[in-house]
Amino acid sequence: MNIDLSDPINAITMIGAILIATLSFGVAAKYIAQMKTDTASGELAEENWDGIGEYKNELPSGWAYSFLGTLIWAMWYWTMGYPVNAFSQIGMWNAEVKAYNKKFEEVHKNADAATLQQMGESIFLVQCAPCHGTTGDGLSGKAQDFGSRMSKEQILYTIKNGSNQLGYQMGAMPPMMAQGKDAEEIAVWISGGMKGKQPAAFAACASCHGPDGKGMNGMAPNLAEYDNTIVEHVVKNGKKGALGKMPAFHDRMTPVQVKALATYIRSIKGE
C-alpha cells in the first residue's frame, strides 16, 4: 500500500489514526491493569437498583482528557486543519457535473424528435423501468401504466382525497370536488380518453384543469396527455403511488432530459 503523505489530507488522516490507536491501546492497558488490582471505593450513592448501587467517583482522568482532546482536535480540524470552505472532492464532483450539464444543455437545446426519443428511452430504462417496467406497463398494475394514462380507480381516489403533490400554480386540489354518480361519470370519462360527451359534473374540474382538461397552459395537471409540464412536476416533486412514494429526481435530470423523458413516455401511449 502506497500512501502519499505529502498530501495534507492523507497526512492528517494518518496522524489521527495513529493517535486514536495509541490512545485506545494506552487506555485499554491502563484499565485492564487496574481491573486486576483495584477494589471499589469512595462514597456510595443513595440510589440503588435491586440492591446494586454506584460510587460517586470522579470521571477517569484518561477518559476525560481523551474526550477533551477530541473536542479540541475537532475545532482545530474544522477551522484550520480542514476548513469547511477548503477543497472538497464532493464539491469538485458537483462543480464538474454542473459544468457538464451546462454543456449538455447547450448541445441538445434544439434536439430533434428522434434524438429526444432515443435519449428519453435511455433515461426511462435506467430511472423509471425498475418500477414502471421496461415497456411502461406499470408491472401489471403495481405502478402507473403509461400506456393507459390514469385508471378509473386512480381518478376516483384523487377526487375523494384531493391532491397537493405536484406543486402546480393552481395549488392544492381539495377533496370531494364531486361525489357519487358525478364522480363516477368523471372518472369513467377521463380514464376512457376523454372521448364522447363531457359529463356536466366536469365543470367542477374545468375551473382548474380547463374545459379541455389540458391544465390551462401548465397551471394545473394535464388530464388529457403526458405533456412536458406534468412530467417535469412529477420528476421534481415525486409522487405517491401504488408501490409507495416515488422519489424526486430533480437533481438527476436536466431540463432537456425531462423533455426527452416526456417525449418517450408519450410514445408509449402512442400520442
Contacts in CASP RR format, 6 or more apart in sequence:
PFRMAT RR
TARGET T0000
AUTHOR 0000-0000-0000
METHOD contacts of the structure
MODEL  1
MNIDLSDPINAITMIGAILIATLSFGVAAKYIAQMKTDTASGELAEENWD
GIGEYKNELPSGWAYSFLGTLIWAMWYWTMGYPVNAFSQIGMWNAEVKAY
NKKFEEVHKNADAATLQQMGESIFLVQCAPCHGTTGDGLSGKAQDFGSRM
SKEQILYTIKNGSNQLGYQMGAMPPMMAQGKDAEEIAVWISGGMKGKQPA
AFAACASCHGPDGKGMNGMAPNLAEYDNTIVEHVVKNGKKGALGKMPAFH
DRMTPVQVKALATYIRSIKGE
3 10 0 8 1.000
3 14 0 8 1.000
4 10 0 8 1.000
5 11 0 8 1.000
5 14 0 8 1.000
8 81 0 8 1.000
9 82 0 8 1.000
12 77 0 8 1.000
12 81 0 8 1.000
12 82 0 8 1.000
23 66 0 8 1.000
27 62 0 8 1.000
27 63 0 8 1.000
27 66 0 8 1.000
30 62 0 8 1.000
31 60 0 8 1.000
40 55 0 8 1.000
41 55 0 8 1.000
41 57 0 8 1.000
42 55 0 8 1.000
42 56 0 8 1.000
42 57 0 8 1.000
43 55 0 8 1.000
43 56 0 8 1.000
44 53 0 8 1.000
44 54 0 8 1.000
44 55 0 8 1.000
44 56 0 8 1.000
45 53 0 8 1.000
45 54 0 8 1.000
45 55 0 8 1.000
45 56 0 8 1.000
47 53 0 8 1.000
47 54 0 8 1.000
48 54 0 8 1.000
78 84 0 8 1.000
101 254 0 8 1.000
104 254 0 8 1.000
104 256 0 8 1.000
105 254 0 8 1.000
105 255 0 8 1.000
105 256 0 8 1.000
108 115 0 8 1.000
108 119 0 8 1.000
108 256 0 8 1.000
109 256 0 8 1.000
111 119 0 8 1.000
111 256 0 8 1.000
111 260 0 8 1.000
113 263 0 8 1.000
115 260 0 8 1.000
116 256 0 8 1.000
116 259 0 8 1.000
116 260 0 8 1.000
116 263 0 8 1.000
116 264 0 8 1.000
117 260 0 8 1.000
117 263 0 8 1.000
117 264 0 8 1.000
117 267 0 8 1.000
119 256 0 8 1.000
119 257 0 8 1.000
119 260 0 8 1.000
119 264 0 8 1.000
120 257 0 8 1.000
120 260 0 8 1.000
120 261 0 8 1.000
120 263 0 8 1.000
120 264 0 8 1.000
121 264 0 8 1.000
123 253 0 8 1.000
123 257 0 8 1.000
123 260 0 8 1.000
123 261 0 8 1.000
123 264 0 8 1.000
124 132 0 8 1.000
124 136 0 8 1.000
124 261 0 8 1.000
124 264 0 8 1.000
124 265 0 8 1.000
125 134 0 8 1.000
127 249 0 8 1.000
127 252 0 8 1.000
127 253 0 8 1.000
127 261 0 8 1.000
128 136 0 8 1.000
128 261 0 8 1.000
129 136 0 8 1.000
131 138 0 8 1.000
131 139 0 8 1.000
131 142 0 8 1.000
131 143 0 8 1.000
131 243 0 8 1.000
131 246 0 8 1.000
132 138 0 8 1.000
132 139 0 8 1.000
132 143 0 8 1.000
132 144 0 8 1.000
132 145 0 8 1.000
132 146 0 8 1.000
133 139 0 8 1.000
133 143 0 8 1.000
135 268 0 8 1.000
136 145 0 8 1.000
136 146 0 8 1.000
136 147 0 8 1.000
136 268 0 8 1.000
137 145 0 8 1.000
137 146 0 8 1.000
137 147 0 8 1.000
138 144 0 8 1.000
138 145 0 8 1.000
138 146 0 8 1.000
141 242 0 8 1.000
142 242 0 8 1.000
142 243 0 8 1.000
143 241 0 8 1.000
143 242 0 8 1.000
143 243 0 8 1.000
144 241 0 8 1.000
144 242 0 8 1.000
145 151 0 8 1.000
146 226 0 8 1.000
146 265 0 8 1.000
146 268 0 8 1.000
146 269 0 8 1.000
147 268 0 8 1.000
147 269 0 8 1.000
147 270 0 8 1.000
148 191 0 8 1.000
148 269 0 8 1.000
149 191 0 8 1.000
149 193 0 8 1.000
149 225 0 8 1.000
149 226 0 8 1.000
149 269 0 8 1.000
150 190 0 8 1.000
150 191 0 8 1.000
150 223 0 8 1.000
151 191 0 8 1.000
152 187 0 8 1.000
152 188 0 8 1.000
152 191 0 8 1.000
153 187 0 8 1.000
154 191 0 8 1.000
155 186 0 8 1.000
155 187 0 8 1.000
155 190 0 8 1.000
155 191 0 8 1.000
156 183 0 8 1.000
156 184 0 8 1.000
156 187 0 8 1.000
158 173 0 8 1.000
159 175 0 8 1.000
159 176 0 8 1.000
159 177 0 8 1.000
159 178 0 8 1.000
159 183 0 8 1.000
159 186 0 8 1.000
159 187 0 8 1.000
160 175 0 8 1.000
160 176 0 8 1.000
160 183 0 8 1.000
161 175 0 8 1.000
162 172 0 8 1.000
162 173 0 8 1.000
162 174 0 8 1.000
162 175 0 8 1.000
162 176 0 8 1.000
162 177 0 8 1.000
163 172 0 8 1.000
163 173 0 8 1.000
164 171 0 8 1.000
164 172 0 8 1.000
164 173 0 8 1.000
165 237 0 8 1.000
165 238 0 8 1.000
165 239 0 8 1.000
165 240 0 8 1.000
166 221 0 8 1.000
166 230 0 8 1.000
166 233 0 8 1.000
166 234 0 8 1.000
166 237 0 8 1.000
166 238 0 8 1.000
166 239 0 8 1.000
167 233 0 8 1.000
167 237 0 8 1.000
168 218 0 8 1.000
168 219 0 8 1.000
168 220 0 8 1.000
168 221 0 8 1.000
168 233 0 8 1.000
169 218 0 8 1.000
169 219 0 8 1.000
169 220 0 8 1.000
170 208 0 8 1.000
170 216 0 8 1.000
170 219 0 8 1.000
170 220 0 8 1.000
173 208 0 8 1.000
173 220 0 8 1.000
177 204 0 8 1.000
177 205 0 8 1.000
178 186 0 8 1.000
178 201 0 8 1.000
178 204 0 8 1.000
178 205 0 8 1.000
182 199 0 8 1.000
182 201 0 8 1.000
182 204 0 8 1.000
183 201 0 8 1.000
185 199 0 8 1.000
185 201 0 8 1.000
186 199 0 8 1.000
186 201 0 8 1.000
186 202 0 8 1.000
186 205 0 8 1.000
189 195 0 8 1.000
189 196 0 8 1.000
189 198 0 8 1.000
189 199 0 8 1.000
189 202 0 8 1.000
190 223 0 8 1.000
193 224 0 8 1.000
194 213 0 8 1.000
194 223 0 8 1.000
194 224 0 8 1.000
205 213 0 8 1.000
205 223 0 8 1.000
206 213 0 8 1.000
208 215 0 8 1.000
208 216 0 8 1.000
208 219 0 8 1.000
208 220 0 8 1.000
209 215 0 8 1.000
209 216 0 8 1.000
209 220 0 8 1.000
209 221 0 8 1.000
209 222 0 8 1.000
209 223 0 8 1.000
210 216 0 8 1.000
210 220 0 8 1.000
212 224 0 8 1.000
213 222 0 8 1.000
213 223 0 8 1.000
213 224 0 8 1.000
214 222 0 8 1.000
214 223 0 8 1.000
214 224 0 8 1.000
214 225 0 8 1.000
214 227 0 8 1.000
215 221 0 8 1.000
215 222 0 8 1.000
215 223 0 8 1.000
218 227 0 8 1.000
218 229 0 8 1.000
221 230 0 8 1.000
221 233 0 8 1.000
222 229 0 8 1.000
222 230 0 8 1.000
225 266 0 8 1.000
225 269 0 8 1.000
225 271 0 8 1.000
226 262 0 8 1.000
226 265 0 8 1.000
226 266 0 8 1.000
226 269 0 8 1.000
226 271 0 8 1.000
227 262 0 8 1.000
228 258 0 8 1.000
228 259 0 8 1.000
228 262 0 8 1.000
230 262 0 8 1.000
231 258 0 8 1.000
231 261 0 8 1.000
231 262 0 8 1.000
231 265 0 8 1.000
232 255 0 8 1.000
232 258 0 8 1.000
232 262 0 8 1.000
234 246 0 8 1.000
235 248 0 8 1.000
235 249 0 8 1.000
235 250 0 8 1.000
235 253 0 8 1.000
235 258 0 8 1.000
235 261 0 8 1.000
236 248 0 8 1.000
236 249 0 8 1.000
236 250 0 8 1.000
237 248 0 8 1.000
237 250 0 8 1.000
238 245 0 8 1.000
238 246 0 8 1.000
238 247 0 8 1.000
238 248 0 8 1.000
238 249 0 8 1.000
239 245 0 8 1.000
239 246 0 8 1.000
240 246 0 8 1.000
253 261 0 8 1.000
END
